[in-house]
Amino acid sequence: MVVGAAVLLLVHGARAAGIAIRYQAPEACGTRDDFEAGVSRIVGKPISELNSAWASAEVLIAPNADAFRLRVRVVSESGSPRERNLLVASCHEALEAAELIVATNLSAPPSESAPEPTPPRPEPKHPRLQEYTHQHTKDWSATISRGDAFIFVIPEYNYGFNAAIKNAIDYLNHEWRHKPVGFVSYGGVAAGTRAAQMLKQVITTLKMHPLFEAVSIPFVQQFLDDGAVLQPNEIMETSATAMLDELVRTSVALRVLREPADAGQPADAGQPAVVGTKP
C-alpha cells in the first residue's frame, strides 16, 4: 500500500432513479462506475431500479495514516440522514464496505431499513407462528434467516442492555435458533459487560449460542476520534480476532441443527451479521 502526501481523488456526481450519488476516493479505489456496479451486484438489480424514497448517497474514502477512512451518508427524501464512519485496512476493503452499506440502505424504504424493526406496529400473533402481517417484520425475518452467525454491538445503560436490541430480537423466534452470537459491548468502567451478560439470558431462551470470546470497550469515548470513528487498541483487535475465529468454528458445528430434517448437503457457512447501535 502506498499512501503519499498528495492524493489524486476521483469526484463524481450523478443521479439515478432520483437518487443523487456522490463518490470521492483515491484513484486506486476505483471509479463511481465500479462502486455502482458493486451496489447493483449486491442488490441484484441496477441502481436505477432501487427505491427512490432515498434522495442521496455520499461515499468518501480517504487515506488515514496506514489505513483508510470511510464515510457513508445516505439521506431520505424527508431529509433524514443515516451515516456510517469506519476505519479499514485497505482501499479495496473500504470500497466493498461502502457498496454493502449503500446497498443495504437503498434497497429498502428509509422507514424499513434500520437494523431493527420499529416498535409502533407490533405483530398480532406470537413470532413463533411466523404469521407476520407487517412488511418490516417480513423483511427483518428474511434478513435474519440468511445469517448463520451474528455479532451484537450493544451499549450498556443502567447495568443493562438498551431497548433497541431487545426489540430487534423479540420480533422473531425460529429465525434465531442454533446460531452463534459474539458480543461487542461498550460503556463506562464495566465496558458493557453487564449488558452482555443480561442479554445472554434472552438469547439462550431462543436457542442461540453466546460465545465466551467477546470485545469489551471501556470508557468508549476515549477511543473515538474527531470523526466518531473507533480507534481500537491491541487488546480490542486481538479479542476481535479470537471472537471471529470462534464464531466461524461454532457456526460450522451448529450448521447441522439449522438444516431442515429433509435437507441435502449442508450449505456453506454464511458471513457474520452485525446487529446493534453505533456509539
SULDA-V857879 format. One record per residue. N is the residue number from 0. RES is the residue in three letters. PSI is psi as a letter, one per 40 degrees, with the letter a starting at -180 (* if undefined). D_LAST is the distance of its C-alpha to the last C-alpha in Angstrom with 1 decimal. Layout:
N,RES,PSI,D_LAST
N,RES,PSI,D_LAST
//
This chain:
0,MET,h,29.8
1,VAL,h,31.1
2,VAL,h,29.0
3,GLY,i,31.2
4,ALA,d,31.0
5,ALA,h,32.1
6,VAL,h,30.3
7,LEU,h,31.8
8,LEU,i,29.5
9,LEU,h,30.3
10,VAL,h,29.4
11,HIS,i,30.3
12,GLY,h,30.2
13,ALA,i,31.4
14,ARG,h,31.4
15,ALA,h,31.8
16,ALA,f,32.5
17,GLY,e,31.1
18,ILE,h,27.9
19,ALA,h,27.6
20,ILE,h,26.4
21,ARG,h,25.5
22,TYR,h,25.2
23,GLN,h,25.2
24,ALA,i,25.4
25,PRO,i,27.8
26,GLU,d,31.0
27,ALA,e,30.6
28,CYS,e,27.6
29,GLY,i,29.9
30,THR,i,30.8
31,ARG,d,29.4
32,ASP,d,32.0
33,ASP,d,30.6
34,PHE,d,27.1
35,GLU,d,28.7
36,ALA,d,30.8
37,GLY,d,27.9
38,VAL,d,26.1
39,SER,d,29.5
40,ARG,d,30.1
41,ILE,d,26.9
42,VAL,e,27.6
43,GLY,f,31.3
44,LYS,i,32.5
45,PRO,i,32.8
46,ILE,d,30.2
47,SER,e,33.0
48,GLU,e,32.8
49,LEU,i,29.1
50,ASN,h,28.0
51,SER,e,28.8
52,ALA,e,26.5
53,TRP,h,24.1
54,ALA,d,25.3
55,SER,i,23.7
56,ALA,h,21.7
57,GLU,h,21.0
58,VAL,h,20.4
59,LEU,h,20.3
60,ILE,h,20.9
61,ALA,i,21.8
62,PRO,i,22.8
63,ASN,g,20.7
64,ALA,b,22.9
65,ASP,f,23.9
66,ALA,a,21.1
67,PHE,h,20.0
68,ARG,h,17.0
69,LEU,h,16.4
70,ARG,h,15.2
71,VAL,h,15.9
72,ARG,h,16.2
73,VAL,i,18.3
74,VAL,h,19.7
75,SER,i,21.8
76,GLU,d,25.3
77,SER,e,24.2
78,GLY,e,21.9
79,SER,h,18.6
80,PRO,i,16.2
81,ARG,h,13.6
82,GLU,i,12.1
83,ARG,h,10.9
84,ASN,h,10.9
85,LEU,i,12.3
86,LEU,h,14.6
87,VAL,i,17.6
88,ALA,d,21.0
89,SER,i,23.4
90,CYS,d,24.2
91,HIS,d,25.3
92,GLU,d,22.0
93,ALA,d,20.2
94,LEU,d,22.8
95,GLU,d,22.5
96,ALA,d,18.7
97,ALA,d,19.3
98,GLU,d,22.1
99,LEU,d,20.3
100,ILE,d,17.3
101,VAL,d,19.9
102,ALA,d,22.3
103,THR,d,20.0
104,ASN,d,19.3
105,LEU,e,22.8
106,SER,e,24.7
107,ALA,i,23.7
108,PRO,i,23.8
109,PRO,d,20.7
110,SER,e,21.0
111,GLU,e,21.2
112,SER,e,18.8
113,ALA,i,15.5
114,PRO,e,14.4
115,GLU,i,16.0
116,PRO,i,19.2
117,THR,i,19.4
118,PRO,e,21.2
119,PRO,d,24.0
120,ARG,g,26.3
121,PRO,i,26.6
122,GLU,i,29.2
123,PRO,d,32.6
124,LYS,i,33.3
125,HIS,h,31.7
126,PRO,d,29.5
127,ARG,d,31.8
128,LEU,d,34.4
129,GLN,f,32.3
130,GLU,g,34.1
131,TYR,i,31.3
132,THR,d,32.3
133,HIS,i,29.2
134,GLN,d,28.2
135,HIS,d,24.4
136,THR,d,25.2
137,LYS,d,27.6
138,ASP,d,25.1
139,TRP,d,22.5
140,SER,d,25.4
141,ALA,d,26.4
142,THR,d,23.0
143,ILE,d,22.7
144,SER,d,26.4
145,ARG,d,26.1
146,GLY,i,23.7
147,ASP,e,25.3
148,ALA,i,22.3
149,PHE,i,18.6
150,ILE,h,15.4
151,PHE,h,13.1
152,VAL,h,9.4
153,ILE,i,8.8
154,PRO,i,7.5
155,GLU,h,10.7
156,TYR,h,12.2
157,ASN,f,15.8
158,TYR,e,16.7
159,GLY,i,15.7
160,PHE,i,13.5
161,ASN,i,12.2
162,ALA,d,14.7
163,ALA,d,13.2
164,ILE,d,13.7
165,LYS,d,17.1
166,ASN,d,18.2
167,ALA,d,17.5
168,ILE,d,19.6
169,ASP,e,22.3
170,TYR,d,23.3
171,LEU,i,25.0
172,ASN,c,27.2
173,HIS,d,29.3
174,GLU,d,26.8
175,TRP,e,24.8
176,ARG,i,27.9
177,HIS,f,28.6
178,LYS,h,25.3
179,PRO,i,23.5
180,VAL,h,19.8
181,GLY,i,17.7
182,PHE,h,14.6
183,VAL,h,11.5
184,SER,i,10.2
185,TYR,i,8.1
186,GLY,a,9.1
187,GLY,b,12.0
188,VAL,d,15.4
189,ALA,e,15.5
190,ALA,f,12.4
191,GLY,e,11.8
192,THR,d,15.4
193,ARG,d,16.9
194,ALA,d,14.7
195,ALA,d,15.6
196,GLN,d,19.2
197,MET,d,19.4
198,LEU,d,18.2
199,LYS,d,20.9
200,GLN,d,23.5
201,VAL,d,22.4
202,ILE,d,22.4
203,THR,d,25.6
204,THR,d,27.3
205,LEU,e,26.6
206,LYS,f,28.2
207,MET,i,25.0
208,HIS,g,25.0
209,PRO,i,22.1
210,LEU,i,22.3
211,PHE,d,22.8
212,GLU,h,21.0
213,ALA,i,17.2
214,VAL,h,14.4
215,SER,h,13.2
216,ILE,h,10.9
217,PRO,i,12.1
218,PHE,g,11.1
219,VAL,d,7.8
220,GLN,d,8.3
221,GLN,e,11.6
222,PHE,e,10.6
223,LEU,h,8.9
224,ASP,a,11.9
225,ASP,d,13.1
226,GLY,e,11.7
227,ALA,f,8.0
228,VAL,h,9.1
229,LEU,h,8.9
230,GLN,g,12.4
231,PRO,i,13.5
232,ASN,a,16.5
233,GLU,d,19.6
234,ILE,d,18.8
235,MET,d,15.6
236,GLU,d,17.7
237,THR,d,20.6
238,SER,d,18.9
239,ALA,d,17.4
240,THR,d,20.9
241,ALA,d,22.5
242,MET,d,20.3
243,LEU,d,20.9
244,ASP,d,24.6
245,GLU,d,24.9
246,LEU,d,23.2
247,VAL,d,25.8
248,ARG,d,28.6
249,THR,d,27.9
250,SER,d,27.4
251,VAL,d,30.8
252,ALA,d,32.4
253,LEU,e,31.3
254,ARG,d,32.3
255,VAL,d,35.7
256,LEU,d,34.4
257,ARG,e,32.4
258,GLU,h,35.5
259,PRO,i,37.9
260,ALA,d,41.2
261,ASP,e,43.1
262,ALA,i,40.8
263,GLY,b,42.3
264,GLN,i,40.8
265,PRO,i,37.1
266,ALA,i,34.7
267,ASP,i,32.6
268,ALA,h,29.3
269,GLY,i,26.4
270,GLN,i,23.2
271,PRO,i,20.2
272,ALA,i,17.8
273,VAL,h,14.1
274,VAL,h,13.0
275,GLY,a,9.7
276,THR,i,6.6
277,LYS,i,3.8
278,PRO,*,0.0
//
